[in-house]
Amino acid sequence: MVQATGPDPQHAVIWLHGLGADGHDFVPIVPHLRSAAARPVRFVFPHAPVRPVTVNGGMAMRAWYDILGFEIDRDQDQAGIQASLAQVDALIDAQIADGMSPARIILAGFSQGGAIALRCGLTRAQPLAGVMVLSAYLLEADRLEQWAHPASAQVPIFMGHGSEDPIVPVGLGESSARRLRQAGHAVEWQTWPMPHSVCPEEIAAIDQWLQRCWS
């Protein structure tokens, strides 16, 4: 799904949904972003493939990768992750082919989508405008220096998390932010008293961060 806030957009946000949701999940947030109202922005909300998810009893749902166990940052489906990385890379490349500068593209995601956004955004040789990671974590944190492109060190990273998150523990997000900072990445880390969700205060913080990335 693609939505633009004005004609001839020169900025873009590619926003990945969480496990079991779809590309429509974050569309309602767009009208609340003053940063997007101030300039034409193209929002791209892709759908993850439908696949069985092991920790949910094998139920088929939209997922960027299978989750094989309860250590969610480790028990992962590497083939699914690689396929989703290729899908998102293709979306970014399509924006660039359409004339969009990589320096004006934000890659965003919630939960599992945030994990893919972070993993993908830091591999690009042409740095993006920023990576927004909501209620998520760093995949393959122990190999970060091996897969992250050196140019990604200049990419601003926003990480927001609920302090009462029962799905992705806040400690996992915090340790991911710490790991990124240790590797030289610029991370803005914020928490709010909420579960595995998004709150108005987080939307306001996202809006301010987007404005800084695009100014």
Secondary structure, DSSP 8 states (H G I E B T S, - for coil): -EEESSSS-SEEEEEE--TT--TTTTGGGGGG-HHHHTS-EEEE-----EEEEGGGTTEEEE-SS-B-SS-TTTSB-HHHHHHHHHHHHHHHHHHHHTT--GGGEEEEEETHHHHHHHHHHTT-SS--SEEEEES---TTGGGHHHHS-GGGGGS-EEEEEETT-SSS-HHHHHHHHHHHHHTT--EEEEEES-SSS--HHHHHHHHHHHHHHH-
